[in-house]
Amino acid sequence: MRKYIWYALGEILLVMIGILLALQVNNWNETRKDRDQETYYLEKLVDEMEGIRIETDYMLDFAALQQKHAQMVLDAIQSNSITDTLSSGDLLIAIQHSGWAPHPNFVSTVWDELNSTANLSLIQDKRISDSAGAIYANIDRIMSREDEFKDYNLEYRDAAYQTISPDIRFDIIELLKPEEVLRPYVDAPEAEPVLKELRKRQEVTRILTDIVITRRITTLFMEELKADVNEMLSLLK
């Protein structure tokens, strides 16, 4: 009986050791899978952050050019004359470009997936998840302001674009990208008749002032976003 008891205890001990080893191996496998998934998401976050940085640079260039153009038109309206350093072509381009609205494409696919699948807990470095959360919240704030901007941007178009003939507008489209002037507007018609019409529309001055102010704010937000993205990329790399 004593030998049987020791034999049974030995069997039980072996079974327990086997179970513990199996559990440990399973834990190792799960941990390895988690770390593999974490690596995958971190690599995808790098790609997403670099895309955000590209869009941020685009918005900074757009905001700078549109602020310059809106201020140029505003000054010309308020001074009742075109300065010697400003050509009719430059002014006509500025009048049209002041009414353009940007279309930034801030992608948040990885961040959305992390949140929707509860995989955000896979990210061990909480600085990364906290920074990412702040970045995407900042993007939401920026896009909300851009949506508001489009309202009075459309109001400007309704008022200002009626003063420019379709032919001129088609010519200008060939010379412009959203964030840069590709070529000067040579052989442009006189801009003074267009300015004369704009001066009759009192709302144009108000809207142009709003555009200048909004683009200054956009620049501040975008510079802050770019700094946060650069810091995030330094954490990820």
matplotlib code that plots the C-alpha trace (Angstrom):
import matplotlib.pyplot as plt

x = [0.0, 2.8, 4.5, 1.2, 0.7, 4.2, 3.6, 0.3, 1.8, 4.6, 2.1, 0.1, 3.3, 4.3, 0.8, 1.0, 4.4, 3.2, 0.2, 2.4, 4.9, 2.0, 0.6, 4.0, 4.6, 1.1, 1.9, 5.2, 3.4, 0.7, 3.4, 5.3, 2.1, 1.3, 4.8, 4.6, 1.3, 2.7, 5.7, 3.2, 1.1, 4.2, 5.5, 2.1, 2.0, 5.3, 3.8, 0.7, 2.6, 4.8, 1.7, 0.3, 3.5, 3.3, -0.3, 0.8, 3.5, 0.9, -1.5, 1.3, 2.2, -1.4, -2.2, 0.9, 0.1, -3.6, -2.9, -0.5, -3.1, -6.0, -3.9, -2.8, -6.4, -7.5, -4.7, -5.6, -9.3, -8.6, -5.9, -8.1, -5.1, -2.7, 0.9, 3.7, 5.2, 1.9, 0.9, -2.6, -1.8, -0.6, -3.7, -6.1, -4.4, -4.7, -8.4, -9.2, -6.8, -8.3, -11.5, -9.9, -10.5, -7.9, -8.7, -6.2, -6.2, -5.2, -5.4, -6.2, -6.7, -4.2, -5.4, -9.0, -8.2, -6.3, -9.2, -12.0, -10.3, -9.1, -5.5, -4.3, -3.3, -0.7, 1.4, 3.7, 5.1, 2.3, 4.1, 3.3, -0.4, -0.8, 1.0, -1.0, -4.2, -3.2, -2.2, -5.5, -7.5, -5.5, -6.3, -10.1, -9.8, -8.1, -10.6, -13.5, -12.0, -11.6, -15.2, -16.1, -13.8, -15.5, -18.7, -17.4, -14.9, -18.0, -19.5, -16.3, -16.6, -20.2, -19.2, -15.8, -16.0, -18.8, -16.4, -14.0, -14.9, -14.9, -12.1, -9.8, -10.7, -9.9, -6.5, -5.7, -6.5, -3.7, -1.3, -2.1, -1.7, -3.4, -0.2, 2.0, 1.9, 3.3, 3.8, 3.1, 0.0, 1.5, -0.7, -3.3, -6.2, -6.4, -7.4, -8.7, -12.2, -12.4, -11.2, -13.8, -16.5, -15.1, -15.1, -18.8, -19.3, -18.7, -18.9, -15.7, -13.5, -14.9, -14.5, -11.0, -10.1, -11.6, -9.5, -6.3, -7.0, -8.1, -4.9, -2.8, -4.5, -4.2, -0.4, -0.2, -2.2, -0.2, 3.2, 2.0, 0.8, 4.1, 6.1, 4.0, 4.3, 8.1, 8.2, 6.0, 8.3, 11.3, 9.5, 8.6, 12.0]
y = [0.0, 2.4, 1.8, 2.4, 5.7, 6.9, 5.8, 7.7, 10.8, 10.7, 10.4, 13.3, 15.4, 14.6, 15.5, 18.8, 19.6, 18.8, 21.1, 23.9, 23.5, 23.6, 26.7, 28.3, 27.5, 28.8, 32.0, 32.3, 31.8, 34.4, 36.9, 36.3, 36.9, 40.1, 41.4, 40.5, 42.4, 45.3, 45.5, 45.4, 48.2, 50.3, 50.0, 50.9, 53.9, 55.1, 55.0, 56.8, 59.5, 60.2, 60.5, 63.0, 65.0, 65.2, 66.5, 68.9, 70.4, 70.7, 72.6, 74.9, 75.8, 76.3, 78.4, 80.6, 81.2, 81.9, 84.2, 86.1, 86.3, 87.3, 90.1, 91.2, 91.5, 93.2, 95.8, 96.5, 97.0, 99.3, 101.4, 102.0, 101.3, 98.7, 99.2, 99.4, 96.2, 94.3, 93.2, 92.7, 89.0, 88.6, 90.3, 88.2, 85.0, 86.2, 87.0, 83.5, 81.6, 83.4, 81.4, 78.0, 75.4, 72.8, 69.1, 67.5, 63.8, 62.9, 59.1, 57.4, 53.8, 52.3, 54.4, 53.5, 49.8, 49.9, 51.5, 49.5, 46.1, 47.0, 46.3, 49.6, 47.7, 45.9, 49.1, 48.7, 52.2, 54.4, 57.5, 56.3, 55.7, 59.0, 60.9, 59.3, 60.1, 63.8, 63.9, 62.5, 64.8, 67.7, 66.6, 66.4, 70.0, 71.2, 69.5, 71.0, 74.4, 73.7, 72.8, 76.1, 77.9, 76.4, 78.2, 81.7, 80.5, 79.7, 83.1, 84.8, 82.8, 83.8, 87.4, 87.6, 85.1, 86.9, 89.7, 87.5, 86.2, 82.5, 82.8, 84.5, 81.9, 79.0, 80.7, 81.0, 77.4, 76.4, 78.5, 77.4, 74.4, 74.6, 75.5, 77.2, 79.4, 77.4, 80.2, 84.0, 85.2, 87.0, 89.0, 89.2, 91.7, 94.8, 93.9, 97.4, 96.7, 93.6, 95.6, 98.2, 95.6, 94.1, 97.5, 97.6, 94.4, 95.4, 91.8, 90.9, 93.0, 91.2, 87.8, 88.4, 89.5, 86.3, 84.3, 86.0, 85.4, 81.7, 81.0, 82.4, 80.1, 77.2, 77.8, 77.7, 74.5, 72.9, 73.8, 72.3, 69.2, 68.8, 69.1, 66.4, 64.1, 64.6, 63.7, 60.7, 59.5, 59.8, 57.5, 55.0, 54.8]
z = [0.0, 0.9, -2.4, -4.2, -2.4, -3.3, -6.9, -7.0, -5.5, -8.1, -10.9, -9.5, -9.2, -12.8, -14.1, -12.1, -13.5, -17.0, -16.6, -15.2, -18.0, -20.6, -19.0, -19.0, -22.7, -23.5, -21.6, -23.5, -26.8, -25.9, -24.8, -28.1, -30.1, -28.1, -28.7, -32.4, -32.6, -30.7, -33.2, -36.1, -34.7, -33.8, -37.3, -38.8, -36.4, -37.8, -41.3, -40.1, -38.3, -41.3, -43.4, -40.8, -41.0, -44.8, -44.5, -41.8, -44.1, -46.9, -44.6, -43.3, -46.9, -47.9, -44.8, -45.4, -49.1, -48.4, -45.6, -47.8, -50.6, -48.4, -46.8, -50.3, -51.5, -48.2, -48.5, -52.1, -51.3, -48.3, -50.1, -53.1, -55.4, -56.6, -55.4, -58.0, -56.6, -57.2, -60.7, -61.9, -62.4, -58.8, -57.5, -59.6, -58.5, -54.9, -55.2, -56.5, -54.1, -51.1, -51.7, -51.9, -49.2, -48.4, -48.2, -45.8, -45.6, -42.0, -41.9, -38.5, -39.6, -37.2, -34.2, -34.9, -35.1, -31.8, -30.1, -31.7, -31.0, -27.5, -28.7, -27.4, -24.2, -26.3, -26.4, -23.4, -23.5, -22.2, -23.5, -27.0, -26.4, -24.5, -27.2, -30.0, -28.2, -27.9, -31.6, -32.9, -30.6, -32.0, -35.5, -34.6, -33.3, -36.5, -38.8, -36.8, -37.3, -41.0, -41.3, -39.7, -42.1, -45.1, -44.2, -44.6, -47.2, -49.3, -48.4, -49.8, -53.0, -53.5, -53.2, -54.8, -57.7, -59.3, -60.0, -62.0, -65.4, -66.0, -68.6, -66.0, -63.4, -65.8, -66.6, -62.9, -62.2, -64.6, -62.6, -59.1, -56.8, -53.4, -51.7, -54.3, -57.4, -60.3, -62.8, -62.8, -64.6, -67.6, -70.0, -67.2, -67.7, -65.5, -61.9, -61.1, -62.4, -60.3, -57.2, -57.9, -57.7, -54.6, -52.8, -53.4, -51.4, -47.8, -46.6, -48.6, -46.2, -43.2, -44.7, -45.8, -42.3, -41.0, -43.5, -42.5, -38.8, -39.4, -41.3, -38.5, -36.1, -38.5, -38.6, -34.9, -34.6, -37.4, -35.9, -32.6, -34.3, -36.3, -33.1, -31.4, -34.4, -34.5, -30.7, -31.3, -34.1, -31.9, -29.4, -32.0, -33.6]

ax = plt.figure().add_subplot(projection="3d")
ax.plot(x, y, z, "-o")
ax.set_aspect("equal")
plt.show()
